[in-house]
Amino acid sequence: MPWMPGFRYGALLPPLALNLLVSDTERAAAFYRDVLDAEVHYRDIDFAAVRVGPAEVMLHADHTHDDHPWSADLAGGATRGVGAQLRLLGIDPDAVEARAREHGARLVAAATDKGHGWRETLV
C-alpha cells in the first residue's frame, strides 16, 4: 500500500522540489540516507520520497517515465546529470565526504574551502 496518495504528497511539496529519475530507487534512497543524512519518508520499486535538510527530493524509477521524452536516452545509457549541480546547504561537507568514502559513493571532489567562503564537496 502506498505511503500516501500522490495527489496528497504533491499538495505538501514546497514551491521548489527536486524530481530525479533513477535506475534503482533502493540504491538511490540508500545514497541519500547514508551519505547525505537524508530522511527517507517512503520507498518502493517505483518511487522514493526523501528530505535532505529543507529540500524534498522525489526519486522516480526510470520505468515510471516510459512515455517521457527522455526515456529513450535513459534506456540507451545516456550520461545522467552532467552539468547540473544540486547544492544542499547546511550539511557538513567533511562528514558527507567521509560517508561517501565509507559507502563507496563516487567522490567527485574532496571537501575544500572555496573563494566564495563556502566549504564544499562534490559527490
N, CA, C and O atoms as a Tinker XYZ file with bonds, in Angstrom:
   492  protein
     1  N      0.840000   -1.179000    0.000000    73     2
     2  CA     0.000000    0.000000    0.000000    64     1     3
     3  C      0.888000    1.246000    0.000000    63     2     4     5
     4  O      1.840000    1.316000    0.777000    81     3
     5  N      0.597000    2.222000   -0.849000    73     3     6
     6  CA     1.412000    3.441000   -0.896000    64     5     7
     7  C      1.391000    4.181000    0.433000    63     6     8     9
     8  O      0.456000    4.061000    1.225000    81     7
     9  N      2.433000    4.935000    0.646000    73     7    10
    10  CA     2.594000    5.713000    1.864000    64     9    11
    11  C      1.519000    6.786000    1.959000    63    10    12    13
    12  O      0.976000    7.013000    3.041000    81    11
    13  N      1.203000    7.441000    0.869000    73    11    14
    14  CA     0.068000    8.368000    0.791000    64    13    15
    15  C     -0.245000    8.551000   -0.686000    63    14    16    17
    16  O      0.637000    8.375000   -1.526000    81    15
    17  N     -1.481000    8.902000   -1.020000    73    15    18
    18  CA    -1.804000    9.115000   -2.436000    64    17    19
    19  C     -0.938000   10.226000   -3.030000    63    18    20    21
    20  O     -0.590000   11.191000   -2.350000    81    19
    21  N     -0.601000   10.073000   -4.297000    73    19    22
    22  CA     0.251000   11.049000   -4.968000    64    21    23
    23  C     -0.279000   12.468000   -4.897000    63    22    24    25
    24  O      0.490000   13.412000   -4.718000    81    23
    25  N     -1.596000   12.627000   -5.036000    73    23    26
    26  CA    -2.159000   13.979000   -5.002000    64    25    27
    27  C     -1.950000   14.631000   -3.631000    63    26    28    29
    28  O     -1.770000   15.845000   -3.542000    81    27
    29  N     -1.974000   13.826000   -2.567000    73    27    30
    30  CA    -1.769000   14.376000   -1.221000    64    29    31
    31  C     -0.304000   14.784000   -1.032000    63    30    32    33
    32  O     -0.017000   15.862000   -0.511000    81    31
    33  N      0.619000   13.914000   -1.459000    73    31    34
    34  CA     2.043000   14.248000   -1.356000    64    33    35
    35  C      2.346000   15.488000   -2.188000    63    34    36    37
    36  O      3.054000   16.385000   -1.731000    81    35
    37  N      1.818000   15.542000   -3.401000    73    35    38
    38  CA     2.043000   16.698000   -4.266000    64    37    39
    39  C      1.591000   18.002000   -3.630000    63    38    40    41
    40  O      2.239000   19.036000   -3.794000    81    39
    41  N      0.480000   17.956000   -2.904000    73    39    42
    42  CA    -0.029000   19.160000   -2.241000    64    41    43
    43  C      0.872000   19.605000   -1.096000    63    42    44    45
    44  O      0.841000   20.772000   -0.705000    81    43
    45  N      1.672000   18.695000   -0.554000    73    43    46
    46  CA     2.567000   19.025000    0.562000    64    45    47
    47  C      3.917000   19.584000    0.116000    63    46    48    49
    48  O      4.663000   20.128000    0.930000    81    47
    49  N      4.230000   19.451000   -1.166000    73    47    50
    50  CA     5.552000   19.861000   -1.639000    64    49    51
    51  C      5.715000   21.375000   -1.614000    63    50    52    53
    52  O      4.760000   22.113000   -1.860000    81    51
    53  N      6.928000   21.836000   -1.315000    73    51    54
    54  CA     7.199000   23.274000   -1.338000    64    53    55
    55  C      7.249000   23.770000   -2.787000    63    54    56    57
    56  O      7.231000   22.966000   -3.720000    81    55
    57  N      7.313000   25.092000   -2.975000    73    55    58
    58  CA     7.345000   25.631000   -4.334000    64    57    59
    59  C      8.505000   25.114000   -5.186000    63    58    60    61
    60  O      8.390000   25.053000   -6.410000    81    59
    61  N      9.607000   24.746000   -4.562000    73    59    62
    62  CA    10.730000   24.177000   -5.303000    64    61    63
    63  C     11.059000   22.819000   -4.704000    63    62    64    65
    64  O     11.450000   22.720000   -3.541000    81    63
    65  N     10.898000   21.786000   -5.501000    73    63    66
    66  CA    11.230000   20.421000   -5.077000    64    65    67
    67  C     11.975000   19.766000   -6.231000    63    66    68    69
    68  O     11.816000   20.162000   -7.385000    81    67
    69  N     12.776000   18.776000   -5.920000    73    67    70
    70  CA    13.557000   18.085000   -6.944000    64    69    71
    71  C     12.878000   16.781000   -7.314000    63    70    72    73
    72  O     12.380000   16.064000   -6.446000    81    71
    73  N     12.857000   16.474000   -8.603000    73    71    74
    74  CA    12.356000   15.203000   -9.101000    64    73    75
    75  C     13.454000   14.615000   -9.972000    63    74    76    77
    76  O     13.765000   15.152000  -11.035000    81    75
    77  N     14.037000   13.515000   -9.525000    73    75    78
    78  CA    15.149000   12.901000  -10.241000    64    77    79
    79  C     14.749000   11.516000  -10.725000    63    78    80    81
    80  O     14.126000   10.746000   -9.995000    81    79
    81  N     15.111000   11.210000  -11.957000    73    79    82
    82  CA    14.897000    9.868000  -12.492000    64    81    83
    83  C     16.128000    9.039000  -12.165000    63    82    84    85
    84  O     17.257000    9.464000  -12.412000    81    83
    85  N     15.904000    7.855000  -11.607000    73    83    86
    86  CA    16.999000    6.991000  -11.168000    64    85    87
    87  C     16.763000    5.580000  -11.687000    63    86    88    89
    88  O     15.624000    5.176000  -11.922000    81    87
    89  N     17.834000    4.846000  -11.862000    73    87    90
    90  CA    17.696000    3.470000  -12.345000    64    89    91
    91  C     17.284000    2.514000  -11.232000    63    90    92    93
    92  O     16.743000    1.445000  -11.514000    81    91
    93  N     17.529000    2.874000   -9.976000    73    91    94
    94  CA    17.264000    1.973000   -8.853000    64    93    95
    95  C     16.889000    2.815000   -7.631000    63    94    96    97
    96  O     17.750000    3.462000   -7.035000    81    95
    97  N     15.619000    2.808000   -7.262000    73    95    98
    98  CA    15.172000    3.647000   -6.143000    64    97    99
    99  C     15.775000    3.199000   -4.816000    63    98   100   101
   100  O     16.050000    4.034000   -3.955000    81    99
   101  N     15.984000    1.901000   -4.637000    73    99   102
   102  CA    16.568000    1.419000   -3.381000    64   101   103
   103  C     17.993000    1.945000   -3.213000    63   102   104   105
   104  O     18.361000    2.456000   -2.156000    81   103
   105  N     18.777000    1.812000   -4.269000    73   103   106
   106  CA    20.169000    2.279000   -4.223000    64   105   107
   107  C     20.236000    3.801000   -4.058000    63   106   108   109
   108  O     21.043000    4.311000   -3.282000    81   107
   109  N     19.385000    4.517000   -4.791000    73   107   110
   110  CA    19.388000    5.979000   -4.706000    64   109   111
   111  C     18.967000    6.450000   -3.313000    63   110   112   113
   112  O     19.601000    7.339000   -2.746000    81   111
   113  N     17.914000    5.867000   -2.762000    73   111   114
   114  CA    17.457000    6.261000   -1.426000    64   113   115
   115  C     18.523000    5.949000   -0.379000    63   114   116   117
   116  O     18.716000    6.725000    0.558000    81   115
   117  N     19.210000    4.826000   -0.530000    73   115   118
   118  CA    20.286000    4.475000    0.408000    64   117   119
   119  C     21.412000    5.505000    0.339000    63   118   120   121
   120  O     21.968000    5.880000    1.371000    81   119
   121  N     21.755000    5.968000   -0.872000    73   119   122
   122  CA    22.778000    7.008000   -1.019000    64   121   123
   123  C     22.354000    8.272000   -0.274000    63   122   124   125
   124  O     23.133000    8.827000    0.501000    81   123
   125  N     21.140000    8.721000   -0.504000    73   123   126
   126  CA    20.665000    9.933000    0.166000    64   125   127
   127  C     20.674000    9.765000    1.681000    63   126   128   129
   128  O     21.070000   10.678000    2.405000    81   127
   129  N     20.239000    8.600000    2.163000    73   127   130
   130  CA    20.199000    8.336000    3.605000    64   129   131
   131  C     21.609000    8.225000    4.191000    63   130   132   133
   132  O     21.927000    8.885000    5.180000    81   131
   133  N     22.446000    7.394000    3.580000    73   131   134
   134  CA    23.748000    7.059000    4.157000    64   133   135
   135  C     24.801000    8.140000    3.960000    63   134   136   137
   136  O     25.636000    8.358000    4.837000    81   135
   137  N     24.770000    8.813000    2.825000    73   135   138
   138  CA    25.808000    9.798000    2.510000    64   137   139
   139  C     25.360000   11.221000    2.841000    63   138   140   141
   140  O     26.134000   12.000000    3.397000    81   139
   141  N     24.124000   11.562000    2.506000    73   139   142
   142  CA    23.649000   12.930000    2.715000    64   141   143
   143  C     22.819000   13.081000    3.988000    63   142   144   145
   144  O     22.289000   14.158000    4.260000    81   143
   145  N     22.704000   12.009000    4.764000    73   143   146
   146  CA    21.982000   12.029000    6.038000    64   145   147
   147  C     20.524000   12.434000    5.856000    63   146   148   149
   148  O     19.955000   13.134000    6.694000    81   147
   149  N     19.925000   11.988000    4.754000    73   147   150
   150  CA    18.534000   12.317000    4.439000    64   149   151
   151  C     17.574000   11.440000    5.228000    63   150   152   153
   152  O     17.913000   10.339000    5.661000    81   151
   153  N     16.381000   11.957000    5.398000    73   151   154
   154  CA    15.277000   11.180000    5.953000    64   153   155
   155  C     14.521000   10.573000    4.773000    63   154   156   157
   156  O     14.059000   11.297000    3.892000    81   155
   157  N     14.395000    9.261000    4.755000    73   155   158
   158  CA    13.627000    8.592000    3.703000    64   157   159
   159  C     12.203000    8.437000    4.229000    63   158   160   161
   160  O     11.952000    7.668000    5.157000    81   159
   161  N     11.267000    9.186000    3.618000    73   159   162
   162  CA     9.861000    9.103000    4.025000    64   161   163
   163  C      9.248000    7.785000    3.566000    63   162   164   165
   164  O      8.494000    7.139000    4.293000    81   163
   165  N      9.596000    7.404000    2.326000    73   163   166
   166  CA     8.942000    6.260000    1.689000    64   165   167
   167  C      9.813000    5.795000    0.535000    63   166   168   169
   168  O     10.508000    6.589000   -0.099000    81   167
   169  N      9.762000    4.461000    0.268000    73   167   170
   170  CA    10.439000    3.923000   -0.902000    64   169   171
   171  C      9.775000    2.630000   -1.319000    63   170   172   173
   172  O      9.463000    1.771000   -0.494000    81   171
   173  N      9.565000    2.513000   -2.627000    73   171   174
   174  CA     9.178000    1.241000   -3.217000    64   173   175
   175  C      9.939000    1.112000   -4.531000    63   174   176   177
   176  O     10.831000    1.914000   -4.805000    81   175
   177  N      9.606000    0.132000   -5.336000    73   175   178
   178  CA    10.366000   -0.101000   -6.575000    64   177   179
   179  C     10.202000    1.034000   -7.587000    63   178   180   181
   180  O     11.051000    1.216000   -8.459000    81   179
   181  N      9.111000    1.796000   -7.471000    73   179   182
   182  CA     8.819000    2.859000   -8.428000    64   181   183
   183  C      9.251000    4.248000   -7.972000    63   182   184   185
   184  O      9.561000    5.105000   -8.800000    81   183
   185  N      9.275000    4.476000   -6.669000    73   183   186
   186  CA     9.351000    5.846000   -6.164000    64   185   187
   187  C      9.953000    5.880000   -4.763000    63   186   188   189
   188  O      9.752000    4.969000   -3.960000    81   187
   189  N     10.690000    6.942000   -4.491000    73   187   190
   190  CA    11.145000    7.217000   -3.125000    64   189   191
   191  C     10.972000    8.708000   -2.863000    63   190   192   193
   192  O     11.159000    9.538000   -3.753000    81   191
   193  N     10.614000    9.027000   -1.634000    73   191   194
   194  CA    10.482000   10.414000   -1.196000    64   193   195
   195  C     11.456000   10.615000   -0.048000    63   194   196   197
   196  O     11.401000    9.907000    0.958000    81   195
   197  N     12.348000   11.588000   -0.204000    73   195   198
   198  CA    13.348000   11.848000    0.824000    64   197   199
   199  C     13.413000   13.344000    1.120000    63   198   200   201
   200  O     13.028000   14.176000    0.299000    81   199
   201  N     13.907000   13.658000    2.305000    73   199   202
   202  CA    14.132000   15.056000    2.690000    64   201   203
   203  C     15.590000   15.183000    3.098000    63   202   204   205
   204  O     16.089000   14.438000    3.942000    81   203
   205  N     16.264000   16.154000    2.472000    73   203   206
   206  CA    17.643000   16.485000    2.821000    64   205   207
   207  C     17.607000   17.913000    3.346000    63   206   208   209
   208  O     17.430000   18.860000    2.579000    81   207
   209  N     17.774000   18.065000    4.652000    73   207   210
   210  CA    17.600000   19.396000    5.230000    64   209   211
   211  C     16.194000   19.870000    4.913000    63   210   212   213
   212  O     15.233000   19.156000    5.198000    81   211
   213  N     16.044000   21.058000    4.329000    73   211   214
   214  CA    14.707000   21.538000    3.986000    64   213   215
   215  C     14.230000   21.099000    2.597000    63   214   216   217
   216  O     13.109000   21.420000    2.202000    81   215
   217  N     15.058000   20.380000    1.864000    73   215   218
   218  CA    14.742000   20.035000    0.471000    64   217   219
   219  C     13.999000   18.705000    0.369000    63   218   220   221
   220  O     14.434000   17.693000    0.920000    81   219
   221  N     12.877000   18.722000   -0.341000    73   219   222
   222  CA    12.149000   17.496000   -0.664000    64   221   223
   223  C     12.664000   16.995000   -2.006000    63   222   224   225
   224  O     12.747000   17.747000   -2.977000    81   223
   225  N     13.006000   15.720000   -2.043000    73   223   226
   226  CA    13.548000   15.113000   -3.260000    64   225   227
   227  C     12.710000   13.888000   -3.596000    63   226   228   229
   228  O     12.525000   12.994000   -2.770000    81   227
   229  N     12.206000   13.867000   -4.828000    73   227   230
   230  CA    11.465000   12.717000   -5.329000    64   229   231
   231  C     12.387000   11.927000   -6.238000    63   230   232   233
   232  O     13.048000   12.495000   -7.108000    81   231
   233  N     12.432000   10.625000   -6.038000    73   231   234
   234  CA    13.249000    9.732000   -6.854000    64   233   235
   235  C     12.301000    8.784000   -7.572000    63   234   236   237
   236  O     11.717000    7.893000   -6.955000    81   235
   237  N     12.151000    8.977000   -8.866000    73   235   238
   238  CA    11.283000    8.115000   -9.666000    64   237   239
   239  C     12.140000    7.133000  -10.455000    63   238   240   241
   240  O     13.148000    7.516000  -11.049000    81   239
   241  N     11.738000    5.875000  -10.458000    73   239   242
   242  CA    12.426000    4.875000  -11.272000    64   241   243
   243  C     12.217000    5.204000  -12.746000    63   242   244   245
   244  O     11.163000    5.703000  -13.141000    81   243
   245  N     13.233000    4.919000  -13.547000    73   243   246
   246  CA    13.155000    5.198000  -14.982000    64   245   247
   247  C     11.862000    4.681000  -15.596000    63   246   248   249
   248  O     11.226000    5.373000  -16.391000    81   247
   249  N     11.471000    3.458000  -15.224000    73   247   250
   250  CA    10.307000    2.838000  -15.873000    64   249   251
   251  C      8.999000    3.572000  -15.585000    63   250   252   253
   252  O      8.007000    3.339000  -16.275000    81   251
   253  N      8.972000    4.444000  -14.594000    73   251   254
   254  CA     7.750000    5.209000  -14.323000    64   253   255
   255  C      7.583000    6.363000  -15.304000    63   254   256   257
   256  O      6.538000    7.014000  -15.339000    81   255
   257  N      8.607000    6.608000  -16.089000    73   255   258
   258  CA     8.575000    7.694000  -17.073000    64   257   259
   259  C      8.781000    7.151000  -18.491000    63   258   260   261
   260  O      9.412000    7.806000  -19.321000    81   259
   261  N      8.257000    5.970000  -18.764000    73   259   262
   262  CA     8.446000    5.347000  -20.082000    64   261   263
   263  C      7.934000    6.204000  -21.231000    63   262   264   265
   264  O      8.452000    6.112000  -22.343000    81   263
   265  N      6.930000    7.033000  -20.983000    73   263   266
   266  CA     6.388000    7.873000  -22.053000    64   265   267
   267  C      6.998000    9.277000  -22.064000    63   266   268   269
   268  O      6.534000   10.152000  -22.795000    81   267
   269  N      8.021000    9.486000  -21.265000    73   267   270
   270  CA     8.687000   10.787000  -21.178000    64   269   271
   271  C      9.651000   10.944000  -22.356000    63   270   272   273
   272  O     10.205000    9.949000  -22.823000    81   271
   273  N      9.863000   12.167000  -22.847000    73   271   274
   274  CA    10.800000   12.373000  -23.955000    64   273   275
   275  C     12.220000   11.875000  -23.678000    63   274   276   277
   276  O     12.952000   11.580000  -24.623000    81   275
   277  N     12.627000   11.774000  -22.417000    73   275   278
   278  CA    13.978000   11.315000  -22.092000    64   277   279
   279  C     14.107000    9.805000  -22.018000    63   278   280   281
   280  O     15.223000    9.298000  -21.903000    81   279
   281  N     13.008000    9.070000  -22.081000    73   279   282
   282  CA    13.065000    7.630000  -21.799000    64   281   283
   283  C     14.021000    6.889000  -22.728000    63   282   284   285
   284  O     14.746000    6.005000  -22.273000    81   283
   285  N     14.042000    7.222000  -24.007000    73   283   286
   286  CA    14.948000    6.532000  -24.940000    64   285   287
   287  C     16.409000    6.818000  -24.587000    63   286   288   289
   288  O     17.248000    5.918000  -24.631000    81   287
   289  N     16.710000    8.061000  -24.240000    73   287   290
   290  CA    18.083000    8.405000  -23.860000    64   289   291
   291  C     18.507000    7.660000  -22.599000    63   290   292   293
   292  O     19.620000    7.138000  -22.527000    81   291
   293  N     17.626000    7.610000  -21.612000    73   291   294
   294  CA    17.947000    6.919000  -20.362000    64   293   295
   295  C     18.129000    5.426000  -20.597000    63   294   296   297
   296  O     19.059000    4.818000  -20.067000    81   295
   297  N     17.244000    4.841000  -21.388000    73   295   298
   298  CA    17.350000    3.407000  -21.682000    64   297   299
   299  C     18.617000    3.107000  -22.470000    63   298   300   301
   300  O     19.173000    2.014000  -22.361000    81   299
   301  N     19.077000    4.075000  -23.267000    73   299   302
   302  CA    20.277000    3.899000  -24.070000    64   301   303
   303  C     21.568000    4.133000  -23.307000    63   302   304   305
   304  O     22.653000    4.038000  -23.882000    81   303
   305  N     21.466000    4.439000  -22.020000    73   303   306
   306  CA    22.669000    4.622000  -21.211000    64   305   307
   307  C     23.233000    6.029000  -21.234000    63   306   308   309
   308  O     24.416000    6.222000  -20.954000    81   307
   309  N     22.411000    7.018000  -21.562000    73   307   310
   310  CA    22.889000    8.401000  -21.589000    64   309   311
   311  C     23.455000    8.796000  -20.229000    63   310   312   313
   312  O     22.975000    8.346000  -19.188000    81   311
   313  N     24.475000    9.637000  -20.252000    73   311   314
   314  CA    25.061000   10.150000  -19.022000    64   313   315
   315  C     24.021000   10.991000  -18.296000    63   314   316   317
   316  O     23.333000   11.808000  -18.907000    81   315
   317  N     23.916000   10.787000  -17.017000    73   315   318
   318  CA    22.908000   11.489000  -16.221000    64   317   319
   319  C     23.519000   12.657000  -15.459000    63   318   320   321
   320  O     24.609000   12.539000  -14.899000    81   319
   321  N     22.823000   13.767000  -15.441000    73   319   322
   322  CA    23.151000   14.863000  -14.552000    64   321   323
   323  C     24.358000   15.706000  -14.881000    63   322   324   325
   324  O     24.708000   16.592000  -14.101000    81   323
   325  N     25.012000   15.469000  -16.007000    73   323   326
   326  CA    26.201000   16.253000  -16.333000    64   325   327
   327  C     25.803000   17.721000  -16.485000    63   326   328   329
   328  O     24.880000   18.061000  -17.225000    81   327
   329  N     26.512000   18.564000  -15.777000    73   327   330
   330  CA    26.256000   19.994000  -15.858000    64   329   331
   331  C     25.280000   20.514000  -14.817000    63   330   332   333
   332  O     25.147000   21.727000  -14.654000    81   331
   333  N     24.600000   19.634000  -14.116000    73   331   334
   334  CA    23.665000   20.065000  -13.075000    64   333   335
   335  C     24.338000   19.925000  -11.714000    63   334   336   337
   336  O     24.930000   18.891000  -11.406000    81   335
   337  N     24.241000   20.961000  -10.915000    73   335   338
   338  CA    24.733000   20.900000   -9.539000    64   337   339
   339  C     23.560000   21.173000   -8.612000    63   338   340   341
   340  O     22.896000   22.204000   -8.720000    81   339
   341  N     23.315000   20.253000   -7.711000    73   339   342
   342  CA    22.284000   20.427000   -6.697000    64   341   343
   343  C     23.007000   20.752000   -5.402000    63   342   344   345
   344  O     23.652000   19.883000   -4.815000    81   343
   345  N     22.908000   21.969000   -4.961000    73   343   346
   346  CA    23.633000   22.415000   -3.770000    64   345   347
   347  C     22.741000   22.239000   -2.547000    63   346   348   349
   348  O     21.673000   22.842000   -2.446000    81   347
   349  N     23.192000   21.416000   -1.636000    73   347   350
   350  CA    22.487000   21.168000   -0.385000    64   349   351
   351  C     23.259000   21.877000    0.714000    63   350   352   353
   352  O     24.253000   21.359000    1.222000    81   351
   353  N     22.800000   23.050000    1.072000    73   351   354
   354  CA    23.493000   23.876000    2.053000    64   353   355
   355  C     23.108000   23.451000    3.466000    63   354   356   357
   356  O     22.015000   22.935000    3.698000    81   355
   357  N     24.023000   23.677000    4.401000    73   355   358
   358  CA    23.749000   23.354000    5.791000    64   357   359
   359  C     24.134000   21.939000    6.170000    63   358   360   361
   360  O     23.865000   21.506000    7.291000    81   359
   361  N     24.756000   21.213000    5.263000    73   359   362
   362  CA    25.232000   19.859000    5.533000    64   361   363
   363  C     26.752000   19.927000    5.610000    63   362   364   365
   364  O     27.385000   20.541000    4.751000    81   363
   365  N     27.338000   19.312000    6.613000    73   363   366
   366  CA    28.789000   19.335000    6.812000    64   365   367
   367  C     29.488000   18.606000    5.659000    63   366   368   369
   368  O     29.364000   17.386000    5.550000    81   367
   369  N     30.223000   19.326000    4.793000    73   367   370
   370  CA    30.857000   18.687000    3.642000    64   369   371
   371  C     31.912000   17.652000    4.024000    63   370   372   373
   372  O     32.106000   16.675000    3.301000    81   371
   373  N     32.590000   17.852000    5.141000    73   371   374
   374  CA    33.583000   16.862000    5.572000    64   373   375
   375  C     32.902000   15.559000    5.984000    63   374   376   377
   376  O     33.406000   14.473000    5.696000    81   375
   377  N     31.763000   15.670000    6.654000    73   375   378
   378  CA    31.008000   14.473000    7.041000    64   377   379
   379  C     30.449000   13.777000    5.804000    63   378   380   381
   380  O     30.452000   12.549000    5.728000    81   379
   381  N     29.969000   14.557000    4.834000    73   379   382
   382  CA    29.466000   13.968000    3.589000    64   381   383
   383  C     30.589000   13.220000    2.879000    63   382   384   385
   384  O     30.393000   12.097000    2.414000    81   383
   385  N     31.763000   13.839000    2.796000    73   383   386
   386  CA    32.902000   13.172000    2.158000    64   385   387
   387  C     33.222000   11.856000    2.868000    63   386   388   389
   388  O     33.420000   10.830000    2.218000    81   387
   389  N     33.273000   11.886000    4.192000    73   387   390
   390  CA    33.596000   10.669000    4.953000    64   389   391
   391  C     32.555000    9.580000    4.713000    63   390   392   393
   392  O     32.906000    8.416000    4.515000    81   391
   393  N     31.274000    9.955000    4.729000    73   391   394
   394  CA    30.223000    8.957000    4.498000    64   393   395
   395  C     30.253000    8.449000    3.064000    63   394   396   397
   396  O     29.983000    7.274000    2.817000    81   395
   397  N     30.576000    9.322000    2.121000    73   395   398
   398  CA    30.679000    8.889000    0.724000    64   397   399
   399  C     31.770000    7.831000    0.584000    63   398   400   401
   400  O     31.569000    6.803000   -0.062000    81   399
   401  N     32.909000    8.088000    1.185000    73   399   402
   402  CA    34.003000    7.106000    1.133000    64   401   403
   403  C     33.593000    5.800000    1.822000    63   402   404   405
   404  O     33.849000    4.712000    1.308000    81   403
   405  N     32.962000    5.920000    2.978000    73   403   406
   406  CA    32.542000    4.744000    3.749000    64   405   407
   407  C     31.559000    3.866000    2.972000    63   406   408   409
   408  O     31.607000    2.640000    3.072000    81   407
   409  N     30.678000    4.486000    2.207000    73   407   410
   410  CA    29.639000    3.743000    1.495000    64   409   411
   411  C     29.969000    3.498000    0.025000    63   410   412   413
   412  O     29.127000    3.006000   -0.727000    81   411
   413  N     31.182000    3.837000   -0.386000    73   411   414
   414  CA    31.606000    3.553000   -1.752000    64   413   415
   415  C     30.957000    4.426000   -2.810000    63   414   416   417
   416  O     30.917000    4.051000   -3.981000    81   415
   417  N     30.445000    5.594000   -2.414000    73   415   418
   418  CA    29.853000    6.524000   -3.380000    64   417   419
   419  C     30.967000    7.207000   -4.163000    63   418   420   421
   420  O     32.096000    7.320000   -3.687000    81   419
   421  N     30.641000    7.656000   -5.350000    73   419   422
   422  CA    31.633000    8.339000   -6.180000    64   421   423
   423  C     31.893000    9.736000   -5.620000    63   422   424   425
   424  O     30.981000   10.559000   -5.543000    81   423
   425  N     33.114000    9.993000   -5.239000    73   423   426
   426  CA    33.529000   11.298000   -4.741000    64   425   427
   427  C     34.156000   12.049000   -5.908000    63   426   428   429
   428  O     35.219000   11.665000   -6.395000    81   427
   429  N     33.504000   13.114000   -6.357000    73   427   430
   430  CA    33.993000   13.896000   -7.493000    64   429   431
   431  C     35.077000   14.864000   -7.041000    63   430   432   433
   432  O     36.083000   15.040000   -7.728000    81   431
   433  N     34.874000   15.492000   -5.883000    73   431   434
   434  CA    35.864000   16.433000   -5.342000    64   433   435
   435  C     35.815000   16.380000   -3.822000    63   434   436   437
   436  O     34.742000   16.416000   -3.220000    81   435
   437  N     36.986000   16.293000   -3.213000    73   435   438
   438  CA    37.091000   16.271000   -1.754000    64   437   439
   439  C     36.637000   17.611000   -1.174000    63   438   440   441
   440  O     36.585000   18.614000   -1.885000    81   439
   441  N     36.314000   17.621000    0.100000    73   439   442
   442  CA    35.898000   18.850000    0.777000    64   441   443
   443  C     37.040000   19.864000    0.750000    63   442   444   445
   444  O     38.162000   19.566000    1.159000    81   443
   445  N     36.737000   21.059000    0.265000    73   443   446
   446  CA    37.732000   22.132000    0.186000    64   445   447
   447  C     37.056000   23.472000    0.463000    63   446   448   449
   448  O     35.850000   23.632000    0.279000    81   447
   449  N     37.869000   24.432000    0.912000    73   447   450
   450  CA    37.383000   25.793000    1.104000    64   449   451
   451  C     37.420000   26.496000   -0.243000    63   450   452   453
   452  O     38.408000   26.418000   -0.973000    81   451
   453  N     36.330000   27.185000   -0.562000    73   451   454
   454  CA    36.214000   27.881000   -1.845000    64   453   455
   455  C     36.350000   29.387000   -1.646000    63   454   456   457
   456  O     36.128000   29.902000   -0.550000    81   455
   457  N     36.713000   30.077000   -2.707000    73   455   458
   458  CA    36.908000   31.522000   -2.665000    64   457   459
   459  C     35.661000   32.297000   -2.286000    63   458   460   461
   460  O     35.763000   33.414000   -1.779000    81   459
   461  N     34.493000   31.733000   -2.518000    73   459   462
   462  CA    33.249000   32.432000   -2.182000    64   461   463
   463  C     32.868000   32.270000   -0.706000    63   462   464   465
   464  O     31.813000   32.731000   -0.272000    81   463
   465  N     33.758000   31.597000    0.068000    73   463   466
   466  CA    33.542000   31.489000    1.500000    64   465   467
   467  C     32.884000   30.205000    1.962000    63   466   468   469
   468  O     32.700000   30.004000    3.162000    81   467
   469  N     32.527000   29.336000    1.037000    73   467   470
   470  CA    31.910000   28.067000    1.416000    64   469   471
   471  C     32.958000   26.971000    1.452000    63   470   472   473
   472  O     33.990000   27.062000    0.786000    81   471
   473  N     32.694000   25.960000    2.213000    73   471   474
   474  CA    33.448000   24.712000    2.156000    64   473   475
   475  C     32.494000   23.729000    1.498000    63   474   476   477
   476  O     31.337000   23.620000    1.906000    81   475
   477  N     32.961000   23.020000    0.493000    73   475   478
   478  CA    32.057000   22.131000   -0.236000    64   477   479
   479  C     32.765000   20.875000   -0.700000    63   478   480   481
   480  O     33.991000   20.822000   -0.796000    81   479
   481  N     31.967000   19.875000   -0.982000    73   479   482
   482  CA    32.428000   18.624000   -1.578000    64   481   483
   483  C     31.464000   18.266000   -2.694000    63   482   484   485
   484  O     30.309000   18.691000   -2.682000    81   483
   485  N     31.922000   17.501000   -3.641000    73   483   486
   486  CA    31.062000   17.054000   -4.742000    64   485   487
   487  C     30.990000   15.538000   -4.734000    63   486   488   489
   488  O     32.011000   14.855000   -4.810000    81   487
   489  N     29.761000   15.015000   -4.639000    73   487   490
   490  CA    29.542000   13.565000   -4.710000    64   489   491
   491  C     28.528000   13.275000   -5.800000    63   490   492
   492  O     28.191000   12.115000   -6.037000    81   491
